[in-house]
């Protein structure tokens, strides 16, 4: 699926979730609205997270292990990340933004969005990617909680007064789908049909 279409679908899902949440506010007892809205928001974001994981993890797994060091060189690709570096970057960003949403310090091994130096093989990178989605899921579950702070993140354009758990999760999902588009390009450059495009 092309990158623009993926982003469009993500925004469509978010718009639908907002409309449904607003429509559901009508027959709610006083004081229950915020709690129910948080539950709806969590369900919508968990659905989006599952879609992202279902698209991205199999696409990464489809790349042969010996191609994780591949980076395109023709055209305007000088200095771009290798396939493995890109997946680690996506995963590290998920971890960093999930940590901020949970009021945690950024993971020390995430580096400057590059991921741990010790994560190198295809299996290790896939484990790191899956773990980043688990971390995001925990951030979603914390939506509506009042006993945990939300931190601003230096990698996010959201400032301290504007940052919310939901916004950090949405930012992470948008970023992940941006890289999904690049993952698809890297796969096709290596003769691999992305799993989502197979019959």
Protein Blocks (a to p, Z undefined) as FASTA:
>chain_A
ZZklmmmmmmmmmmmmmmmmmmmmmmgcehklmmmmmmmmmmmmmmmmmmmmmmmmmmmm
mpcfklmmgccfehjlehiacfklmmmmmmmmmmmmmmmmnopacdfklononopfklmb
fmlmmmmmmmmmmmmmmmmmmgoiakbccdddfkbcbdfklgcfklmmmmmmmmmmmmmm
mmmmmmmmnopacfklpZZ
